[in-house]
């Protein structure tokens, strides 16, 4: 018996850094996850970083995977145990 394929949820930072290469991933659907930035937030620059940094990472991940034959299906934002996760659902084209 073969071990199941890892995933289907992948951290977008791991994908962007090349730790995870989804070009040969066997499944048709994946989820890219981008949790909120950690640490304290001070001032307007800190708030902007906390709000937009996960979104910027996710958009970069979406663009990378679209260049590898994946299509964006949906994006959702969820609060799980006081941590916000922005997730992109993608399908192999």
Biopython code that builds the backbone (N, CA, C, O; Angstrom):
import numpy as np
from Bio.PDB.StructureBuilder import StructureBuilder

atoms = [
    (1, "UNK", "N", (0.848, -1.174, 0.000)),
    (1, "UNK", "CA", (0.000, 0.000, 0.000)),
    (1, "UNK", "C", (0.890, 1.231, 0.000)),
    (1, "UNK", "O", (1.853, 1.307, 0.762)),
    (2, "UNK", "N", (0.568, 2.194, -0.854)),
    (2, "UNK", "CA", (1.326, 3.439, -0.929)),
    (2, "UNK", "C", (0.823, 4.435, 0.099)),
    (2, "UNK", "O", (-0.366, 4.471, 0.416)),
    (3, "UNK", "N", (1.732, 5.239, 0.614)),
    (3, "UNK", "CA", (1.337, 6.299, 1.544)),
    (3, "UNK", "C", (0.557, 7.352, 0.779)),
    (3, "UNK", "O", (0.860, 7.616, -0.384)),
    (4, "UNK", "N", (-0.452, 7.966, 1.415)),
    (4, "UNK", "CA", (-1.213, 9.009, 0.724)),
    (4, "UNK", "C", (-0.322, 10.211, 0.412)),
    (4, "UNK", "O", (0.655, 10.473, 1.114)),
    (5, "UNK", "N", (-0.664, 10.916, -0.624)),
    (5, "UNK", "CA", (0.078, 12.127, -0.988)),
    (5, "UNK", "C", (-0.072, 13.161, 0.112)),
    (5, "UNK", "O", (-1.147, 13.279, 0.699)),
    (6, "UNK", "N", (0.981, 13.914, 0.407)),
    (6, "UNK", "CA", (0.863, 14.956, 1.425)),
    (6, "UNK", "C", (-0.092, 16.045, 0.965)),
    (6, "UNK", "O", (-0.393, 16.181, -0.221)),
    (7, "UNK", "N", (-0.549, 16.800, 1.923)),
    (7, "UNK", "CA", (-1.463, 17.891, 1.572)),
    (7, "UNK", "C", (-2.878, 17.486, 1.906)),
    (7, "UNK", "O", (-3.056, 16.528, 2.657)),
    (8, "UNK", "N", (-3.850, 18.124, 1.419)),
    (8, "UNK", "CA", (-3.861, 19.093, 0.334)),
    (8, "UNK", "C", (-3.645, 20.538, 0.760)),
    (8, "UNK", "O", (-3.739, 21.438, -0.074)),
    (9, "UNK", "N", (-3.357, 20.788, 2.042)),
    (9, "UNK", "CA", (-3.141, 22.163, 2.512)),
    (9, "UNK", "C", (-1.642, 22.416, 2.610)),
    (9, "UNK", "O", (-0.910, 21.649, 3.237)),
    (10, "UNK", "N", (-1.193, 23.506, 1.979)),
    (10, "UNK", "CA", (0.229, 23.836, 1.958)),
    (10, "UNK", "C", (0.435, 25.274, 2.422)),
    (10, "UNK", "O", (-0.331, 26.169, 2.062)),
    (11, "UNK", "N", (1.465, 25.484, 3.215)),
    (11, "UNK", "CA", (1.831, 26.818, 3.653)),
    (11, "UNK", "C", (2.412, 27.580, 2.466)),
    (11, "UNK", "O", (3.325, 27.092, 1.800)),
    (12, "UNK", "N", (1.894, 28.761, 2.204)),
    (12, "UNK", "CA", (2.318, 29.522, 1.029)),
    (12, "UNK", "C", (3.798, 29.904, 1.102)),
    (12, "UNK", "O", (4.459, 29.992, 0.067)),
    (13, "UNK", "N", (4.323, 30.129, 2.298)),
    (13, "UNK", "CA", (5.741, 30.485, 2.435)),
    (13, "UNK", "C", (6.620, 29.310, 2.008)),
    (13, "UNK", "O", (7.653, 29.510, 1.369)),
    (14, "UNK", "N", (6.216, 28.088, 2.357)),
    (14, "UNK", "CA", (6.972, 26.907, 1.936)),
    (14, "UNK", "C", (6.953, 26.760, 0.421)),
    (14, "UNK", "O", (7.953, 26.368, -0.182)),
    (15, "UNK", "N", (5.825, 27.072, -0.190)),
    (15, "UNK", "CA", (5.731, 27.001, -1.651)),
    (15, "UNK", "C", (6.619, 28.071, -2.277)),
    (15, "UNK", "O", (7.365, 27.787, -3.215)),
    (16, "UNK", "N", (6.545, 29.299, -1.766)),
    (16, "UNK", "CA", (7.339, 30.397, -2.323)),
    (16, "UNK", "C", (8.835, 30.172, -2.150)),
    (16, "UNK", "O", (9.626, 30.571, -3.005)),
    (17, "UNK", "N", (9.225, 29.542, -1.059)),
    (17, "UNK", "CA", (10.649, 29.297, -0.800)),
    (17, "UNK", "C", (11.170, 28.032, -1.478)),
    (17, "UNK", "O", (12.352, 27.709, -1.354)),
    (18, "UNK", "N", (10.307, 27.315, -2.191)),
    (18, "UNK", "CA", (10.728, 26.121, -2.907)),
    (18, "UNK", "C", (10.843, 24.876, -2.048)),
    (18, "UNK", "O", (11.326, 23.844, -2.514)),
    (19, "UNK", "N", (10.404, 24.961, -0.794)),
    (19, "UNK", "CA", (10.420, 23.787, 0.082)),
    (19, "UNK", "C", (9.405, 22.766, -0.426)),
    (19, "UNK", "O", (9.628, 21.559, -0.333)),
    (20, "UNK", "N", (8.300, 23.252, -0.959)),
    (20, "UNK", "CA", (7.254, 22.413, -1.533)),
    (20, "UNK", "C", (7.173, 22.734, -3.021)),
    (20, "UNK", "O", (6.985, 23.889, -3.401)),
    (21, "UNK", "N", (7.313, 21.723, -3.853)),
    (21, "UNK", "CA", (7.212, 21.881, -5.307)),
    (21, "UNK", "C", (5.973, 21.131, -5.764)),
    (21, "UNK", "O", (5.924, 19.903, -5.695)),
    (22, "UNK", "N", (4.972, 21.868, -6.229)),
    (22, "UNK", "CA", (3.692, 21.260, -6.569)),
    (22, "UNK", "C", (3.556, 20.916, -8.052)),
    (22, "UNK", "O", (2.472, 20.537, -8.495)),
    (23, "UNK", "N", (4.628, 21.040, -8.819)),
    (23, "UNK", "CA", (4.542, 20.731, -10.254)),
    (23, "UNK", "C", (4.218, 19.258, -10.502)),
    (23, "UNK", "O", (3.568, 18.936, -11.496)),
    (24, "UNK", "N", (4.651, 18.371, -9.632)),
    (24, "UNK", "CA", (4.351, 16.949, -9.823)),
    (24, "UNK", "C", (3.362, 16.424, -8.780)),
    (24, "UNK", "O", (3.226, 15.212, -8.609)),
    (25, "UNK", "N", (2.683, 17.317, -8.093)),
    (25, "UNK", "CA", (1.705, 16.911, -7.078)),
    (25, "UNK", "C", (0.591, 16.099, -7.742)),
    (25, "UNK", "O", (0.048, 16.534, -8.757)),
    (26, "UNK", "N", (0.239, 14.938, -7.200)),
    (26, "UNK", "CA", (-0.688, 14.039, -7.898)),
    (26, "UNK", "C", (-2.170, 14.419, -7.813)),
    (26, "UNK", "O", (-2.965, 13.962, -8.635)),
    (27, "UNK", "N", (-2.547, 15.229, -6.857)),
    (27, "UNK", "CA", (-3.962, 15.569, -6.716)),
    (27, "UNK", "C", (-4.316, 16.760, -7.602)),
    (27, "UNK", "O", (-3.440, 17.486, -8.071)),
    (28, "UNK", "N", (-5.613, 16.946, -7.822)),
    (28, "UNK", "CA", (-6.070, 18.020, -8.706)),
    (28, "UNK", "C", (-6.367, 19.315, -7.953)),
    (28, "UNK", "O", (-6.354, 20.386, -8.561)),
    (29, "UNK", "N", (-6.631, 19.247, -6.657)),
    (29, "UNK", "CA", (-7.002, 20.423, -5.867)),
    (29, "UNK", "C", (-6.059, 20.597, -4.692)),
    (29, "UNK", "O", (-5.612, 19.626, -4.081)),
    (30, "UNK", "N", (-5.763, 21.859, -4.388)),
    (30, "UNK", "CA", (-4.926, 22.180, -3.232)),
    (30, "UNK", "C", (-5.488, 23.416, -2.534)),
    (30, "UNK", "O", (-6.340, 24.127, -3.065)),
    (31, "UNK", "N", (-4.979, 23.643, -1.325)),
    (31, "UNK", "CA", (-5.287, 24.854, -0.576)),
    (31, "UNK", "C", (-3.959, 25.477, -0.168)),
    (31, "UNK", "O", (-3.111, 24.811, 0.427)),
    (32, "UNK", "N", (-3.779, 26.758, -0.489)),
    (32, "UNK", "CA", (-2.627, 27.517, -0.002)),
    (32, "UNK", "C", (-3.070, 28.253, 1.244)),
    (32, "UNK", "O", (-4.096, 28.933, 1.226)),
    (33, "UNK", "N", (-2.326, 28.132, 2.314)),
    (33, "UNK", "CA", (-2.671, 28.774, 3.577)),
    (33, "UNK", "C", (-1.641, 29.839, 3.914)),
    (33, "UNK", "O", (-0.436, 29.624, 3.785)),
    (34, "UNK", "N", (-2.135, 30.987, 4.345)),
    (34, "UNK", "CA", (-1.254, 32.088, 4.740)),
    (34, "UNK", "C", (-1.737, 32.643, 6.080)),
    (34, "UNK", "O", (-2.637, 33.483, 6.110)),
    (35, "UNK", "N", (-1.146, 32.180, 7.197)),
    (35, "UNK", "CA", (-1.570, 32.685, 8.502)),
    (35, "UNK", "C", (-1.101, 34.111, 8.715)),
    (35, "UNK", "O", (-0.166, 34.580, 8.066)),
    (36, "UNK", "N", (-1.766, 34.790, 9.634)),
    (36, "UNK", "CA", (-1.382, 36.166, 9.938)),
    (36, "UNK", "C", (0.030, 36.221, 10.487)),
    (36, "UNK", "O", (0.541, 35.238, 11.023)),
    (37, "UNK", "N", (0.650, 37.377, 10.348)),
    (37, "UNK", "CA", (1.996, 37.573, 10.883)),
    (37, "UNK", "C", (1.953, 37.504, 12.398)),
    (37, "UNK", "O", (0.981, 37.940, 13.014)),
    (38, "UNK", "N", (2.991, 36.964, 12.996)),
    (38, "UNK", "CA", (3.046, 36.862, 14.449)),
    (38, "UNK", "C", (3.670, 38.101, 15.064)),
    (38, "UNK", "O", (4.147, 38.987, 14.356)),
    (39, "UNK", "N", (3.662, 38.153, 16.361)),
    (39, "UNK", "CA", (4.316, 39.235, 17.075)),
    (39, "UNK", "C", (3.395, 40.398, 17.367)),
    (39, "UNK", "O", (2.219, 40.398, 17.003)),
    (40, "UNK", "N", (3.954, 41.381, 18.028)),
    (40, "UNK", "CA", (3.207, 42.564, 18.402)),
    (40, "UNK", "C", (3.093, 43.518, 17.225)),
    (40, "UNK", "O", (3.957, 43.555, 16.348)),
    (41, "UNK", "N", (2.017, 44.286, 17.222)),
    (41, "UNK", "CA", (1.767, 45.257, 16.165)),
    (41, "UNK", "C", (1.765, 46.643, 16.797)),
    (41, "UNK", "O", (0.942, 46.934, 17.665)),
    (42, "UNK", "N", (2.694, 47.502, 16.357)),
    (42, "UNK", "CA", (2.774, 48.858, 16.876)),
    (42, "UNK", "C", (2.615, 49.852, 15.741)),
    (42, "UNK", "O", (3.292, 49.746, 14.718)),
    (43, "UNK", "N", (1.722, 50.820, 15.916)),
    (43, "UNK", "CA", (1.552, 51.891, 14.948)),
    (43, "UNK", "C", (0.890, 51.438, 13.663)),
    (43, "UNK", "O", (0.595, 50.259, 13.466)),
    (44, "UNK", "N", (0.663, 52.425, 12.783)),
    (44, "UNK", "CA", (-0.053, 52.134, 11.538)),
    (44, "UNK", "C", (0.741, 51.213, 10.622)),
    (44, "UNK", "O", (0.152, 50.381, 9.933)),
    (45, "UNK", "N", (2.072, 51.345, 10.599)),
    (45, "UNK", "CA", (2.889, 50.465, 9.753)),
    (45, "UNK", "C", (2.780, 49.017, 10.226)),
    (45, "UNK", "O", (2.726, 48.101, 9.405)),
    (46, "UNK", "N", (2.747, 48.808, 11.523)),
    (46, "UNK", "CA", (2.595, 47.458, 12.066)),
    (46, "UNK", "C", (1.241, 46.867, 11.740)),
    (46, "UNK", "O", (1.136, 45.685, 11.412)),
    (47, "UNK", "N", (0.189, 47.694, 11.829)),
    (47, "UNK", "CA", (-1.145, 47.210, 11.480)),
    (47, "UNK", "C", (-1.220, 46.847, 10.002)),
    (47, "UNK", "O", (-1.787, 45.816, 9.637)),
    (48, "UNK", "N", (-0.646, 47.698, 9.153)),
    (48, "UNK", "CA", (-0.653, 47.408, 7.718)),
    (48, "UNK", "C", (0.088, 46.108, 7.427)),
    (48, "UNK", "O", (-0.372, 45.299, 6.622)),
    (49, "UNK", "N", (1.236, 45.901, 8.081)),
    (49, "UNK", "CA", (1.989, 44.667, 7.869)),
    (49, "UNK", "C", (1.170, 43.459, 8.305)),
    (49, "UNK", "O", (1.117, 42.456, 7.593)),
    (50, "UNK", "N", (0.537, 43.546, 9.463)),
    (50, "UNK", "CA", (-0.249, 42.426, 9.985)),
    (50, "UNK", "C", (-1.439, 42.106, 9.084)),
    (50, "UNK", "O", (-1.824, 40.944, 8.950)),
    (51, "UNK", "N", (-2.015, 43.128, 8.471)),
    (51, "UNK", "CA", (-3.193, 42.927, 7.622)),
    (51, "UNK", "C", (-2.804, 42.468, 6.224)),
    (51, "UNK", "O", (-3.379, 41.519, 5.692)),
    (52, "UNK", "N", (-1.824, 43.146, 5.633)),
    (52, "UNK", "CA", (-1.547, 42.925, 4.211)),
    (52, "UNK", "C", (-0.462, 41.904, 3.911)),
    (52, "UNK", "O", (-0.465, 41.331, 2.822)),
    (53, "UNK", "N", (0.458, 41.651, 4.820)),
    (53, "UNK", "CA", (1.539, 40.716, 4.539)),
    (53, "UNK", "C", (1.029, 39.322, 4.171)),
    (53, "UNK", "O", (1.509, 38.754, 3.190)),
    (54, "UNK", "N", (0.076, 38.744, 4.916)),
    (54, "UNK", "CA", (-0.429, 37.425, 4.518)),
    (54, "UNK", "C", (-1.090, 37.441, 3.135)),
    (54, "UNK", "O", (-0.987, 36.475, 2.380)),
    (55, "UNK", "N", (-1.762, 38.536, 2.816)),
    (55, "UNK", "CA", (-2.425, 38.650, 1.514)),
    (55, "UNK", "C", (-1.390, 38.747, 0.399)),
    (55, "UNK", "O", (-1.545, 38.123, -0.651)),
    (56, "UNK", "N", (-0.342, 39.523, 0.623)),
    (56, "UNK", "CA", (0.719, 39.661, -0.376)),
    (56, "UNK", "C", (1.386, 38.313, -0.628)),
    (56, "UNK", "O", (1.616, 37.941, -1.779)),
    (57, "UNK", "N", (1.699, 37.580, 0.441)),
    (57, "UNK", "CA", (2.290, 36.253, 0.272)),
    (57, "UNK", "C", (1.362, 35.334, -0.523)),
    (57, "UNK", "O", (1.807, 34.600, -1.405)),
    (58, "UNK", "N", (0.075, 35.382, -0.201)),
    (58, "UNK", "CA", (-0.882, 34.517, -0.875)),
    (58, "UNK", "C", (-0.977, 34.864, -2.367)),
    (58, "UNK", "O", (-1.003, 33.965, -3.207)),
    (59, "UNK", "N", (-1.028, 36.137, -2.695)),
    (59, "UNK", "CA", (-1.086, 36.545, -4.106)),
    (59, "UNK", "C", (0.176, 36.097, -4.845)),
    (59, "UNK", "O", (0.102, 35.632, -5.982)),
    (60, "UNK", "N", (1.332, 36.238, -4.197)),
    (60, "UNK", "CA", (2.572, 35.772, -4.820)),
    (60, "UNK", "C", (2.536, 34.267, -5.057)),
    (60, "UNK", "O", (2.983, 33.792, -6.101)),
    (61, "UNK", "N", (2.010, 33.521, -4.099)),
    (61, "UNK", "CA", (1.885, 32.075, -4.257)),
    (61, "UNK", "C", (0.912, 31.699, -5.365)),
    (61, "UNK", "O", (1.165, 30.773, -6.135)),
    (62, "UNK", "N", (-0.196, 32.416, -5.441)),
    (62, "UNK", "CA", (-1.186, 32.165, -6.504)),
    (62, "UNK", "C", (-0.553, 32.398, -7.863)),
    (62, "UNK", "O", (-0.714, 31.585, -8.773)),
    (63, "UNK", "N", (0.170, 33.509, -8.008)),
    (63, "UNK", "CA", (0.802, 33.812, -9.293)),
    (63, "UNK", "C", (1.847, 32.764, -9.665)),
    (63, "UNK", "O", (1.945, 32.369, -10.827)),
    (64, "UNK", "N", (2.625, 32.315, -8.685)),
    (64, "UNK", "CA", (3.618, 31.280, -8.954)),
    (64, "UNK", "C", (2.940, 30.010, -9.453)),
    (64, "UNK", "O", (3.359, 29.432, -10.456)),
    (65, "UNK", "N", (1.896, 29.577, -8.759)),
    (65, "UNK", "CA", (1.234, 28.334, -9.137)),
    (65, "UNK", "C", (0.455, 28.466, -10.441)),
    (65, "UNK", "O", (0.338, 27.494, -11.187)),
    (66, "UNK", "N", (-0.075, 29.647, -10.726)),
    (66, "UNK", "CA", (-0.740, 29.836, -12.015)),
    (66, "UNK", "C", (0.252, 29.672, -13.161)),
    (66, "UNK", "O", (-0.119, 29.193, -14.233)),
    (67, "UNK", "N", (1.497, 30.061, -12.951)),
    (67, "UNK", "CA", (2.525, 29.878, -13.987)),
    (67, "UNK", "C", (2.892, 28.400, -14.148)),
    (67, "UNK", "O", (3.552, 28.028, -15.118)),
    (68, "UNK", "N", (2.465, 27.555, -13.198)),
    (68, "UNK", "CA", (2.740, 26.115, -13.243)),
    (68, "UNK", "C", (1.488, 25.305, -13.595)),
    (68, "UNK", "O", (1.477, 24.083, -13.447)),
    (69, "UNK", "N", (0.434, 25.986, -14.062)),
    (69, "UNK", "CA", (-0.750, 25.274, -14.532)),
    (69, "UNK", "C", (-1.888, 25.132, -13.537)),
    (69, "UNK", "O", (-2.807, 24.347, -13.771)),
    (70, "UNK", "N", (-1.853, 25.877, -12.423)),
    (70, "UNK", "CA", (-2.948, 25.835, -11.454)),
    (70, "UNK", "C", (-3.856, 27.037, -11.677)),
    (70, "UNK", "O", (-3.409, 28.077, -12.161)),
    (71, "UNK", "N", (-5.147, 26.892, -11.320)),
    (71, "UNK", "CA", (-6.115, 27.982, -11.437)),
    (71, "UNK", "C", (-6.704, 28.293, -10.070)),
    (71, "UNK", "O", (-6.984, 27.390, -9.282)),
    (72, "UNK", "N", (-6.889, 29.572, -9.800)),
    (72, "UNK", "CA", (-7.532, 30.001, -8.562)),
    (72, "UNK", "C", (-9.027, 29.712, -8.648)),
    (72, "UNK", "O", (-9.680, 30.052, -9.634)),
    (73, "UNK", "N", (-9.562, 29.078, -7.597)),
    (73, "UNK", "CA", (-10.985, 28.772, -7.528)),
    (73, "UNK", "C", (-11.680, 29.731, -6.565)),
    (73, "UNK", "O", (-12.728, 30.290, -6.889)),
    (74, "UNK", "N", (-11.099, 29.919, -5.386)),
    (74, "UNK", "CA", (-11.745, 30.721, -4.358)),
    (74, "UNK", "C", (-10.725, 31.145, -3.310)),
    (74, "UNK", "O", (-9.690, 30.499, -3.139)),
    (75, "UNK", "N", (-11.025, 32.236, -2.612)),
    (75, "UNK", "CA", (-10.208, 32.692, -1.491)),
    (75, "UNK", "C", (-11.137, 32.931, -0.308)),
    (75, "UNK", "O", (-12.186, 33.559, -0.451)),
    (76, "UNK", "N", (-10.749, 32.432, 0.855)),
    (76, "UNK", "CA", (-11.532, 32.656, 2.069)),
    (76, "UNK", "C", (-10.611, 33.106, 3.190)),
    (76, "UNK", "O", (-9.405, 32.860, 3.163)),
    (77, "UNK", "N", (-11.193, 33.759, 4.160)),
    (77, "UNK", "CA", (-10.463, 34.207, 5.341)),
    (77, "UNK", "C", (-11.187, 33.618, 6.548)),
    (77, "UNK", "O", (-12.396, 33.794, 6.701)),
    (78, "UNK", "N", (-10.443, 32.918, 7.404)),
    (78, "UNK", "CA", (-11.040, 32.279, 8.578)),
    (78, "UNK", "C", (-10.247, 32.621, 9.826)),
    (78, "UNK", "O", (-9.022, 32.742, 9.787)),
    (79, "UNK", "N", (-10.961, 32.776, 10.935)),
    (79, "UNK", "CA", (-10.336, 32.980, 12.235)),
    (79, "UNK", "C", (-10.454, 31.659, 12.989)),
    (79, "UNK", "O", (-11.550, 31.220, 13.335)),
    (80, "UNK", "N", (-9.301, 31.035, 13.236)),
    (80, "UNK", "CA", (-9.278, 29.750, 13.939)),
    (80, "UNK", "C", (-8.449, 29.932, 15.200)),
    (80, "UNK", "O", (-7.240, 30.159, 15.137)),
    (81, "UNK", "N", (-9.108, 29.830, 16.334)),
    (81, "UNK", "CA", (-8.464, 30.006, 17.632)),
    (81, "UNK", "C", (-7.650, 31.303, 17.691)),
    (81, "UNK", "O", (-6.487, 31.300, 18.093)),
    (82, "UNK", "N", (-8.278, 32.406, 17.286)),
    (82, "UNK", "CA", (-7.725, 33.761, 17.340)),
    (82, "UNK", "C", (-6.533, 33.982, 16.403)),
    (82, "UNK", "O", (-5.757, 34.917, 16.594)),
    (83, "UNK", "N", (-6.392, 33.130, 15.402)),
    (83, "UNK", "CA", (-5.392, 33.325, 14.354)),
    (83, "UNK", "C", (-6.139, 33.393, 13.032)),
    (83, "UNK", "O", (-6.908, 32.490, 12.703)),
    (84, "UNK", "N", (-5.916, 34.470, 12.266)),
    (84, "UNK", "CA", (-6.559, 34.610, 10.965)),
    (84, "UNK", "C", (-5.756, 33.881, 9.909)),
    (84, "UNK", "O", (-4.538, 34.037, 9.819)),
    (85, "UNK", "N", (-6.443, 33.088, 9.114)),
    (85, "UNK", "CA", (-5.842, 32.374, 8.001)),
    (85, "UNK", "C", (-6.527, 32.835, 6.725)),
    (85, "UNK", "O", (-7.755, 32.839, 6.639)),
    (86, "UNK", "N", (-5.744, 33.219, 5.747)),
    (86, "UNK", "CA", (-6.268, 33.502, 4.426)),
    (86, "UNK", "C", (-5.883, 32.306, 3.566)),
    (86, "UNK", "O", (-4.714, 31.927, 3.503)),
    (87, "UNK", "N", (-6.872, 31.714, 2.905)),
    (87, "UNK", "CA", (-6.630, 30.481, 2.165)),
    (87, "UNK", "C", (-7.110, 30.622, 0.727)),
    (87, "UNK", "O", (-8.181, 31.167, 0.464)),
    (88, "UNK", "N", (-6.299, 30.123, -0.191)),
    (88, "UNK", "CA", (-6.657, 30.105, -1.606)),
    (88, "UNK", "C", (-6.874, 28.664, -2.032)),
    (88, "UNK", "O", (-5.999, 27.817, -1.852)),
    (89, "UNK", "N", (-8.035, 28.391, -2.592)),
    (89, "UNK", "CA", (-8.345, 27.074, -3.125)),
    (89, "UNK", "C", (-7.998, 27.088, -4.602)),
    (89, "UNK", "O", (-8.450, 27.957, -5.348)),
    (90, "UNK", "N", (-7.186, 26.113, -5.021)),
    (90, "UNK", "CA", (-6.716, 26.095, -6.405)),
    (90, "UNK", "C", (-6.937, 24.717, -7.019)),
    (90, "UNK", "O", (-6.983, 23.706, -6.319)),
    (91, "UNK", "N", (-7.072, 24.703, -8.346)),
    (91, "UNK", "CA", (-7.304, 23.475, -9.094)),
    (91, "UNK", "C", (-6.320, 23.420, -10.256)),
    (91, "UNK", "O", (-6.043, 24.425, -10.912)),
    (92, "UNK", "N", (-5.799, 22.212, -10.491)),
    (92, "UNK", "CA", (-4.904, 22.045, -11.644)),
    (92, "UNK", "C", (-5.725, 22.218, -12.931)),
    (92, "UNK", "O", (-6.797, 21.635, -13.094)),
    (93, "UNK", "N", (-5.184, 23.034, -13.826)),
    (93, "UNK", "CA", (-5.889, 23.322, -15.088)),
    (93, "UNK", "C", (-5.828, 22.147, -16.040)),
    (93, "UNK", "O", (-6.368, 22.219, -17.144)),
]
sb = StructureBuilder()
sb.init_structure("model")
sb.init_model(0)
sb.init_chain("A")
sb.init_seg("    ")
for serial, (resi, resn, name, xyz) in enumerate(atoms, 1):
    if name == "N":
        sb.init_residue(resn, " ", resi, " ")
    sb.init_atom(name, np.array(xyz, "f"), 0.0, 1.0, " ", f" {name:<3s}", serial, name[0])
structure = sb.get_structure()
